[in-house]
Amino acid sequence: MKERLHIAIVLTRELNVAGGRPAILKNVVAALAQGHDVELIRLRNVLELHSVMALTRAFCTWAMSVLRMRPLPLQCVLYGDWTEVTSVCTRIGEGYFDAVYLDTIRCHMLLRAIRGRLRDIHVITDFDDLMSRRMSMIHEQNFPLATGNIAVSAPSWLKRLLSGPAARFISWYEFATLRRSESEAVARSDAVVLVSRHERDELRRDMPVVLQARIYCVSPMMPLRSRPQTGPFHHRFVFIGSDRLLQNRAAIDCLIGMWRRLRPSPPLHIFGDQSRPPQPADGVIWHGAIPDLAKVYEPGSILLLPSPFGGGCKTKVAEAWAFGCPVLGNAAAFEGFDLADYPLNLPQDVWDDYICHPERFDSVWTSAAQAGWDFVERDLSPQRFGTAWERIVAPARPADSKVKEFVAARTAATAVAGQITGVLAE
């Protein structure tokens, strides 16, 4: 019988958001909770603390790192207020946890504190994406930065700064500094997790051989929902995602440009909560946020994903496949999925015929939907996901030899107690 562990799960965001990283986090929590006792702990960023002193401490932390010639990434400083980090670290220490799970590289300062005070605890740092690589791609393509999960607490001036002229410098700075933080996190963690095999292999190449084995890939879980359509195809193009995320904004703008240029007869349905007013274009229908994904991936739906850059696993791709729908995307859209020869992995400059005359490609839509559905069934099953996470937390358990030693000692102690009881009885 396996040992039931006590695991602290440190989160940098709320889980009451549908889709994206919060959805993956919910699945991680559920997988770990099946066999272990888990406790959720929130690590707040300095903006959430609403304190001038917290902002001052953050600036001092960053300035000292620069003076020491080891500058910290701004996103790590943002979640590195020493009073908040100390509070969370103390809570972990007093909770007698066997293991601690850290949500992304943003927990870097907390990881340092844990290793300084709680050396024996098993630490898992879930990178999700390789953030240094993402920042490099953002810098190379001169994209603005998005505030992501800090949008609620970020002041308007900070949002303007990130999307304005300073964005290019900040993305360069984050790329340059995140590499060092990621390497340090690998060295200080017992396990580091990425969702993409491509990025796992890239990080391993940068690490000493002795550290490579602690870098894992766990693809996101995606339960199957509907089988691929076998009858006549009703063509309906869809995209889902909020433009608050940089990659979604770029994809939406690309698709709107296509519909304005091509004016195809099939409509494009765009789902998701948008921060910008709907952009006018013939044949484009805006639906806003929708709680039921079945309404997005109705039979005959084809997900379009002109992803601006790779990194991680695109959740919406797996969602569409799980509903039995094909996905037309570029190489970046499918990078995180180990699916060779997928028929709709195509460069955007050959999409025009597929969009304007989808009836000509019914056999391709059908074969792509089946290939995607088979991949989800084989590689993204809840059982496989749970088994992968169980392997990662398993080293936190005592080694078999230690267990045997403990059992032998307890048996010997019981025997001695029995002898003493016998003597007293005489």
C-alpha positions, 0 to 999 in steps of 0.5 A: 500500500502506497504512503499518503503524502501531505503536499503543499500546492503554492499557487500564484493565481486564482483557479476560478478562471476557465481554460488556459493555465488555471484549467491545467492547474485544476487538473494537477491539484485533482490528480495529486489529491486522488492519492494524497492530502493536498493544501492550497497556499496562495503566493500574492504578488506585490500589486495584490498587497496594496502596500507602498512598503511592499513596492519599496521592498520589491525595488530594493530586492531588484536593485540589490540583484543588479548591484550583485551582477545577478539581476532577477527577472521582474516577474520573479521580483513581483512575486518575491516580497520577502514578508509574503515569501517568509509567511508562506515559507513559515506556513509550509514549515509548520505544516509538516509537508512531505512535498511542495509544488510551486506554480511556475518560475515566478516562485523563484524567491520562495524556492530560495527561501525553502531551500534555505530553511527546509532543506529536506522537503521534496520540491517540485517546480512546475515551469509549464512553459519555458518562459525564457524562450517565450520572452525571446520569441516575444522580443524577436517578433516585437510583440507587446507584453500582456499582463496575464494573471496580474491584469486585475491588480495591475494599475493602468500605467503599468499596462500601458508601459508593458504594451508601449515602447518599454515592452521590447526592452523588458522582453529582452531583459526578462529573456536574459535574466530568466535563463539564469533563474531557470537554471538555478530552479533546476539545481534547487528543485527535486523535479522540474516539469514542462508541458512540452517535450520540445521544451523539456529537451531544450532545457535538458541540453542546457543543463549538466548531465547530473541535473537532466534526469530531474526535468520531466514532461507532463502533457496536459490532461484532456478527457474525450468528449465526442467522437469525430463526425463521420457523416456529411461535413457542415463547415464552421470555422471557430476560434476561442480565446481572450485577447488579454493573452498575447498569443490569442490577440495576435491569432485573432488579428491574423484571422480577422485579416484573412476574412477581410481579404478572402471574404469566404462564405463559411463564417468565423465564430470567435468565442472568449472574453475580449478586452477590445471592441469587436472588429468589424469584418464580414462573416465574423461572429463574436460570441463573447465568453461561453461556459459550455465548450460543447457550444464552441465545438459543435459538429462540423466545427474546425478550429483555426489557430495561426499561432504567433509562436510555439511554446508549451501545449496549446490547450485549445488544440487538445480541446478541439480534438477531444470534441472530435473536431479537426484543427487547422494550424501552423507548426507553432500551434502543434509544437507541444504535441508529439503527433507526426504527419498530422494532415492539417499542420500547414503554413498559413500561406496555403490556408486560403483554399481550405477556408474558401472551399472547405467542401473540397477537403472533407476527407482531410477534415475527417482524417485530421479529426480522427488523428487528433482524437486518437492522440488525445485518447492515447497520450492525454488520458486522465490515467496517464496524467495521474500516473505521470504526476505520481512518479514525480512525487514518488521520490518524496516517500522514504526509500524501501530500505528506510521503510524496512529499517523502520519496520524492523526497529518497531518490531524490535521495540515491540518485542522488548516491551513484551519482555518487560511486561512479562518480567513485571508480571512475574 
